[in-house]
């Protein structure tokens, strides 16, 4: 109601500074209906509260006041004694592989017990052997945890078409890299082991068998584990071990096993290459092998015909242990063909050496062999640049450039250069036509393939055994790239003498082309295929 007065003092309303105003002889009296002790019930005069409770009385923050868990959230999801907390004091739960207990004020968890040893898992706040219904692999067999969490029920060992146990199930083996040789193929698996298939006439499969029987599906190479790199040649195979040394097996013709032995008899299981350490990768030709060392230098061994070992000598006498390639200090990738060798340098340029009868060295001159590395040049005698990868066939060489295009040089008798004309060899790099967005390249015996960014593959060159892979009944040579039929999702490719293989995104492998000794690996005997087929167990 209104009543007459001479002055009215207004103060403490909405947190404003107290103000004294001279008003007409009226004042406002307000009645409040509140039973909240923290409300504004008194008169504030001169900044002092008279007869009322402080507005900040009670809990510090209304957000911490609760009656049930639904009123809490975030980092404080539970309601304890009217306040939101991290957890209920003294309760326990599993945190990964440990038992945790909520501390006394509910502000967090403390580790009560770390699960390890015979009981490495946590389940229902107890350390147990395993979590019920979880799965694993035990000795390459699927296993499921028992309902009482006291152990595993182990199934049958994985074998045949699904020989590997992954995440509690038998599946195909998973490869991380593949390498095609003359008539055999090898794969490096995700567990660091190696499997090979195809011709074993020279012991290049490496499984210890001495009967020289071909393998039509993959077999394990015993005694190999934690392999860093792998390479397959015409009749031998080599690996880089975890300690960065090298082992080889197969034919020792011209001393290409590098073990110092002048005996050319084949070796059927892996043996050490002498005098090598800090090896990064390998390349194998027809009868010589080269190793790229971590510092960018190279060593080679085996036949030195045409000077392909690169140590500066015209003598064709073989080297039974590794020798230094002269003049190379910054190589980052290497390749080996039938009679020549090349290195990609950190500068994006390429050097080659050895036999040059078809122009495969690429320096514009086919008159004489090169006994030490020389620059690959274009028609204007300018160094080939912007190269990101190289691959060597028997008598031709290809380079992938940074723009996703491909240049090749050397023998073109079967169209393996890919420039649309098989009439002439070329001693300088020329464009492989119809290619763009190339991810990687692989040169085979007398053909070439390119993996595109979209996961498909194109091939060209000799096609007498279906190695171009276009599925055509006409297996004439292809002088320009054609699409390989039925391939997608490819991660990498490799080319052998007459066949190719593709590594898929799921670790599977498909191969196509010549299968004279089981190089395709599909379990069938010597059946060439013009389209890719799945390798057995991959």
C-alpha positions in Angstrom: 0.0 0.0 0.0 1.0 3.7 -0.2 1.8 5.8 2.8 3.1 9.4 3.0 6.7 10.1 4.1 9.2 12.8 3.6 12.1 10.5 2.6 12.6 7.0 1.3 15.9 5.1 1.5 16.4 2.6 -1.3 19.3 0.2 -0.8 20.6 -3.4 -1.4 18.2 -4.1 -4.3 19.6 -6.3 -7.1 23.2 -5.8 -5.8 23.2 -2.1 -6.7 25.2 0.5 -4.7 23.0 2.0 -1.9 21.4 5.3 -3.1 19.6 7.9 -1.1 17.0 9.8 -3.1 14.6 12.5 -2.2 11.1 11.4 -3.4 7.6 12.6 -3.0 5.9 11.7 0.3 5.2 8.1 -0.7 7.0 4.9 -0.1 6.7 1.3 -1.4 6.3 -1.4 1.1 6.7 -5.0 -0.2 5.6 -8.2 1.4 7.5 -11.4 0.4 6.2 -14.9 0.6 9.3 -17.1 1.2 10.3 -19.6 3.8 13.9 -19.6 2.4 16.3 -18.5 5.1 18.6 -17.3 2.4 16.1 -14.8 0.9 16.0 -11.0 1.2 13.9 -10.5 4.3 15.4 -7.5 6.0 16.0 -3.8 5.3 19.5 -2.8 4.1 20.6 0.6 5.4 24.0 2.0 4.5 25.2 -1.3 3.1 24.4 -3.3 6.3 21.9 -6.1 6.4 19.3 -5.7 9.1 17.0 -8.5 10.1 17.7 -10.7 7.1 20.0 -13.7 6.1 22.9 -13.4 3.7 22.1 -14.2 0.0 25.3 -16.3 -0.1 24.3 -18.5 2.8 24.0 -22.4 2.3 26.1 -24.4 -0.3 28.8 -22.7 -2.3 27.2 -23.6 -5.7 23.7 -24.7 -6.6 25.3 -27.0 -9.2 26.7 -29.2 -6.4 23.3 -29.7 -4.8 21.4 -32.9 -5.8 18.9 -35.4 -4.7 19.6 -38.1 -7.3 22.2 -39.0 -9.9 20.2 -37.6 -12.8 20.9 -34.1 -11.5 24.7 -34.7 -11.8 26.9 -35.2 -14.8 30.2 -34.7 -16.5 33.2 -35.4 -14.2 30.9 -35.7 -11.1 28.2 -38.1 -12.2 26.9 -39.5 -8.8 24.9 -37.8 -6.0 26.5 -38.4 -2.6 25.1 -36.8 0.6 23.4 -34.0 -1.4 26.4 -33.2 -3.5 27.7 -34.3 -7.0 30.8 -36.5 -6.7 33.2 -38.4 -8.9 32.3 -41.7 -7.2 30.7 -43.3 -4.2 33.3 -43.5 -1.4 34.9 -46.9 -0.8 33.2 -48.6 -3.8 35.4 -50.5 -6.2 35.5 -51.1 -10.0 37.8 -52.1 -12.8 40.0 -49.5 -14.5 41.6 -51.3 -17.5 43.7 -54.1 -15.9 43.6 -52.9 -12.3 41.1 -52.8 -9.4 40.3 -49.2 -8.3 38.7 -47.9 -5.1 36.9 -44.6 -4.7 38.5 -42.4 -2.0 36.8 -41.4 1.2 35.5 -38.0 -0.1 34.3 -39.3 -3.5 36.7 -37.0 -5.4 38.5 -39.7 -7.4 39.8 -43.3 -7.7 42.9 -44.9 -6.2 44.5 -48.1 -7.6 43.8 -50.8 -5.1 45.5 -53.7 -7.0 47.2 -54.1 -10.3 46.2 -57.3 -12.1 49.1 -59.3 -13.5 50.8 -62.7 -13.6 48.3 -65.6 -13.6 45.3 -63.1 -13.3 46.1 -60.3 -15.7 42.5 -59.1 -16.3 40.0 -57.3 -14.2 36.4 -58.3 -14.0 33.7 -57.2 -11.5 36.4 -55.7 -9.3 38.4 -58.9 -9.2 41.7 -59.9 -10.9 40.9 -62.9 -13.1 42.5 -65.1 -15.7 40.3 -63.6 -18.4 37.1 -61.7 -18.9 34.2 -64.1 -19.6 33.3 -64.5 -23.3 36.4 -62.6 -24.4 38.4 -64.3 -27.2 42.1 -64.7 -28.0 44.5 -67.1 -29.9 46.4 -69.8 -28.1 49.2 -71.5 -30.1 47.4 -70.5 -33.4 44.0 -71.8 -32.2 40.9 -69.8 -31.3 40.1 -69.6 -27.5 37.2 -68.2 -25.6 37.2 -67.3 -21.9 35.1 -69.5 -19.6 32.1 -68.1 -17.9 33.7 -68.3 -14.4 36.8 -66.4 -15.7 39.2 -69.1 -14.6 40.6 -70.1 -17.9 40.3 -70.5 -21.7 38.5 -73.0 -23.8 40.8 -73.7 -26.8 39.5 -74.8 -30.2 41.2 -76.6 -33.1 44.5 -75.2 -34.6 44.0 -73.0 -37.6 45.0 -74.7 -40.9 44.4 -75.1 -44.6 42.7 -72.1 -46.3 42.5 -70.2 -42.9 45.8 -71.0 -41.4 46.3 -68.0 -39.1 44.5 -67.1 -35.9 43.6 -63.4 -35.5 41.5 -62.0 -32.7 40.1 -65.4 -31.7 39.2 -66.6 -35.2 40.9 -68.6 -38.0 41.4 -66.3 -41.0 43.7 -66.1 -44.1 47.3 -65.1 -43.5 48.0 -61.4 -43.6 51.0 -60.2 -45.7 52.7 -56.8 -45.3 54.9 -57.1 -48.4 55.2 -59.4 -51.4 58.1 -60.2 -53.7 58.0 -62.1 -57.0 61.1 -63.9 -58.3 61.7 -65.8 -61.5 59.1 -68.6 -61.0 58.5 -68.3 -57.3 56.9 -65.7 -54.9 57.5 -64.9 -51.2 55.5 -62.9 -48.7 56.5 -61.2 -45.5 53.7 -61.7 -42.9 52.6 -59.3 -40.2 54.1 -61.5 -37.5 57.6 -61.1 -39.1 57.7 -64.6 -40.7 58.1 -65.6 -44.4 56.1 -67.9 -46.7 57.1 -68.8 -50.2 55.6 -70.8 -53.1 56.4 -71.8 -56.7 59.6 -73.3 -58.2 62.0 -74.9 -55.7 64.4 -76.4 -58.3 67.3 -74.3 -56.9 66.1 -74.4 -53.3 64.7 -70.8 -53.5 61.6 -71.7 -51.5 63.8 -72.2 -48.4 61.8 -74.7 -46.4 64.7 -77.1 -46.1 63.4 -79.7 -48.6 66.0 -81.2 -50.9 63.7 -82.9 -53.3 63.4 -79.8 -55.4 59.6 -80.2 -55.6 57.6 -77.1 -56.6 55.2 -75.7 -54.0 51.8 -74.8 -55.4 50.6 -73.1 -52.2 52.5 -71.1 -49.5 54.8 -72.9 -47.1 56.6 -71.6 -44.0 60.3 -70.9 -44.0 61.5 -72.4 -40.7 63.8 -70.4 -38.5 62.9 -67.0 -39.8 61.2 -64.4 -37.5 61.2 -60.6 -37.0 62.2 -60.1 -40.7 62.7 -56.5 -41.7 62.9 -56.8 -45.5 62.6 -59.5 -48.2 63.7 -59.9 -51.9 63.2 -62.6 -54.4 65.4 -63.2 -57.5 65.5 -65.5 -60.5 66.6 -68.5 -58.4 67.4 -67.3 -54.9 65.8 -65.4 -52.0 67.2 -63.1 -49.3 66.0 -61.4 -46.2 67.1 -58.6 -43.9 67.0 -59.8 -40.2 66.1 -57.8 -37.2 69.8 -57.2 -36.5 70.1 -55.7 -40.0 72.2 -58.5 -41.3 71.3 -60.7 -44.3 70.5 -64.3 -45.0 70.0 -65.9 -48.4 69.1 -69.3 -49.8 68.7 -71.0 -53.2 71.1 -71.1 -56.1 74.7 -70.2 -55.4 75.6 -69.8 -59.0 78.3 -67.1 -59.4 78.4 -66.8 -55.6 75.1 -64.9 -55.3 74.4 -66.3 -51.8 77.3 -64.2 -50.6 78.6 -66.7 -48.1 82.1 -66.9 -49.4 81.6 -70.4 -50.8 82.7 -70.9 -54.4 80.6 -74.1 -54.6 77.6 -73.4 -56.8 75.4 -76.1 -55.3 72.0 -74.9 -54.1 71.3 -74.2 -50.4 67.8 -75.2 -49.2 67.6 -73.1 -46.0 68.7 -69.6 -45.0 72.4 -68.9 -44.5 74.4 -65.8 -43.5 75.8 -63.4 -46.0 79.3 -62.5 -44.8 80.6 -58.9 -44.3 77.2 -57.1 -44.1 75.6 -55.0 -41.4 73.2 -52.1 -41.1 71.3 -53.2 -44.2 68.2 -51.3 -45.1 66.9 -53.1 -48.2 67.9 -55.6 -50.9 67.6 -56.0 -54.7 68.2 -59.3 -56.6 68.9 -59.7 -60.3 69.4 -62.8 -62.3 72.8 -63.8 -60.8 73.8 -60.9 -58.5 72.5 -59.3 -55.3 72.9 -55.8 -53.9 72.3 -54.3 -50.5 71.4 -50.7 -49.6 73.0 -49.7 -46.3 71.5 -47.3 -43.9 74.1 -44.6 -44.7 73.2 -44.5 -48.4 76.1 -46.7 -49.6 75.8 -50.0 -51.5 77.4 -53.4 -51.6 76.9 -56.1 -54.2 78.0 -59.7 -54.8 77.7 -62.5 -57.4 78.3 -62.2 -61.1 80.1 -59.1 -62.3 79.4 -59.7 -66.0 79.2 -56.4 -67.8 80.3 -54.6 -64.6 76.9 -54.8 -62.8 78.5 -55.0 -59.4 79.6 -51.5 -59.9 83.0 -51.6 -58.2 84.8 -50.2 -61.3 86.2 -53.4 -62.8 85.6 -54.8 -66.3 86.4 -58.3 -65.1 83.4 -60.5 -65.2 84.8 -62.7 -62.5 82.2 -63.2 -59.7 82.5 -61.9 -56.2 81.6 -64.5 -53.5 81.2 -61.9 -50.8 80.0 -58.2 -50.9 82.0 -55.5 -52.4 81.5 -51.7 -52.4 79.8 -49.9 -55.2 82.0 -47.0 -56.1 80.9 -43.3 -56.0 77.6 -43.8 -54.2 76.9 -42.2 -50.8 73.3 -41.0 -50.9 71.2 -43.8 -52.4 67.7 -44.4 -51.0 66.4 -47.1 -53.3 68.0 -49.8 -55.4 67.1 -52.2 -58.2 68.8 -55.1 -60.0 68.0 -56.5 -63.5 69.5 -59.2 -65.6 72.7 -57.4 -66.4 72.4 -53.9 -64.9 71.9 -52.2 -61.6 70.4 -48.8 -60.6 70.1 -46.5 -57.6 67.7 -43.7 -56.8 69.5 -40.9 -55.0 68.2 -38.5 -52.3 68.3 -35.8 -54.9 65.6 -37.5 -57.0 68.1 -38.4 -59.7 69.1 -41.9 -60.9 72.4 -43.6 -61.5 72.8 -47.0 -63.3 75.7 -49.3 -64.3 76.4 -52.6 -66.0 75.2 -54.1 -69.3 73.9 -51.4 -71.7 73.3 -53.4 -74.9 69.6 -52.3 -75.0 70.0 -48.8 -73.5 69.0 -50.0 -70.0 71.6 -47.9 -68.3 69.8 -44.8 -69.7 72.7 -42.4 -70.4 72.1 -42.2 -74.1 74.8 -44.6 -75.2 74.5 -48.3 -76.0 78.1 -48.7 -77.2 79.7 -50.0 -74.1 78.9 -51.4 -70.6 79.3 -49.1 -67.6 81.6 -50.5 -64.8 80.6 -47.8 -62.3 77.5 -45.6 -61.8 76.6 -43.0 -64.4 73.7 -40.5 -64.5 70.5 -41.4 -66.3 69.8 -38.5 -68.7 67.1 -37.3 -71.1 67.5 -36.8 -74.9 69.1 -33.4 -74.2 71.7 -35.0 -71.9 70.1 -33.5 -68.8 69.8 -35.6 -65.7 66.4 -37.3 -65.1 65.0 -35.6 -62.0 62.0 -35.7 -59.6 62.1 -39.5 -59.5 60.4 -41.0 -56.4 60.8 -44.7 -57.2 62.6 -47.1 -59.7 62.0 -50.7 -60.9 64.2 -52.9 -63.1 63.2 -55.6 -65.5 65.6 -58.0 -67.2 66.8 -55.4 -69.8 64.6 -52.3 -69.2 64.2 -49.8 -66.4 61.3 -47.6 -65.3 61.0 -44.6 -63.0 58.0 -43.1 -61.2 58.1 -39.3 -61.1 56.7 -37.0 -58.5 53.9 -35.9 -60.8 52.5 -39.5 -60.9 53.8 -40.2 -64.4 56.2 -43.0 -65.5 59.2 -43.0 -67.8 61.0 -46.1 -69.0 64.1 -46.9 -71.1 66.0 -50.0 -72.5 64.7 -53.0 -74.3 61.2 -52.6 -75.9 61.0 -55.8 -77.9 57.7 -56.7 -76.3 56.3 -53.3 -75.6 57.6 -53.2 -72.0 58.5 -49.5 -72.3 54.9 -48.6 -72.8 55.2 -45.8 -75.2 52.9 -47.3 -77.8 55.7 -48.5 -80.1 57.7 -51.8 -79.7 59.8 -51.3 -82.8 62.8 -49.6 -81.1 64.7 -49.9 -77.9 65.5 -46.5 -76.2 68.7 -45.5 -74.4 67.0 -42.4 -72.8 63.8 -42.2 -70.6 60.5 -41.9 -72.6 57.0 -41.5 -71.3 54.8 -44.6 -70.7 51.5 -43.3 -72.3 48.0 -43.3 -70.8 49.2 -43.2 -67.2 48.4 -40.7 -64.5 48.2 -40.7 -60.7 50.6 -43.7 -60.4 51.4 -44.8 -56.8 54.1 -47.4 -57.5 55.7 -49.4 -60.4 57.0 -52.9 -60.9 59.0 -54.2 -63.8 58.9 -57.9 -64.6 61.0 -59.9 -67.0 59.7 -58.4 -70.2 56.6 -56.5 -69.0 55.8 -53.7 -66.6 52.9 -52.8 -64.2 51.8 -49.7 -62.4 49.6 -49.3 -59.3 47.3 -46.3 -59.5 46.2 -44.1 -56.6 42.6 -45.5 -56.9 43.9 -49.0 -56.0 43.7 -50.4 -59.5 46.5 -51.7 -61.7 47.6 -51.3 -65.3 50.2 -53.5 -67.1 51.9 -53.6 -70.5 54.5 -55.6 -72.5 54.9 -59.3 -73.1 51.6 -61.2 -72.5 52.2 -64.7 -73.7 51.2 -66.2 -70.3 48.6 -63.7 -69.3 50.9 -61.5 -67.2 49.2 -58.3 -68.5 46.1 -59.5 -66.7 43.4 -58.0 -68.8 41.5 -61.3 -69.2 41.6 -61.1 -73.0 41.8 -64.3 -75.0 44.3 -62.5 -77.3 47.5 -62.7 -75.4 49.6 -60.7 -77.8 52.0 -58.1 -76.5 50.5 -54.9 -75.2 52.5 -51.9 -76.2 50.7 -49.5 -74.0 49.1 -49.9 -70.5 45.8 -51.8 -70.1 43.7 -52.3 -67.0 44.1 -55.5 -65.0 40.7 -57.1 -64.7 39.0 -57.5 -61.3 41.5 -55.7 -59.1 40.7 -53.0 -56.5 41.9 -52.0 -53.1 45.5 -52.9 -54.0 48.3 -51.7 -51.6 51.4 -52.8 -53.5 52.4 -54.9 -56.5 55.4 -57.1 -57.5 56.4 -58.6 -60.8 58.4 -61.8 -61.6 59.7 -63.1 -64.9 56.2 -64.1 -66.2 53.8 -63.3 -63.4 52.6 -60.6 -61.0 51.1 -60.4 -57.6 49.1 -57.7 -55.8 48.9 -57.2 -52.0 45.4 -56.2 -50.9 44.3 -53.9 -48.1 43.3 -56.7 -45.9 46.6 -58.5 -46.2 45.3 -60.9 -48.9 47.2 -61.6 -52.1 46.1 -62.1 -55.7 48.4 -63.3 -58.6 48.1 -63.7 -62.3 50.2 -64.8 -65.3 52.6 -67.7 -65.8 52.2 -70.6 -63.3 54.7 -73.0 -64.8 56.0 -74.0 -61.3 53.2 -72.8 -59.0 54.3 -69.2 -58.8 50.6 -68.1 -58.7 50.1 -70.0 -55.5 46.4 -70.9 -55.8 47.0 -74.6 -55.1 46.5 -75.6 -58.7 49.3 -77.2 -60.7 50.8 -75.1 -63.6 47.7 -73.4 -64.8 48.4 -69.9 -66.3 45.7 -67.3 -65.6 44.9 -64.1 -67.5 43.1 -62.6 -64.5 44.1 -62.3 -60.8 43.3 -65.3 -58.6 43.5 -65.6 -54.8 46.6 -67.1 -53.4 45.7 -70.1 -51.2 45.6 -69.2 -47.5 45.8 -65.5 -48.3 
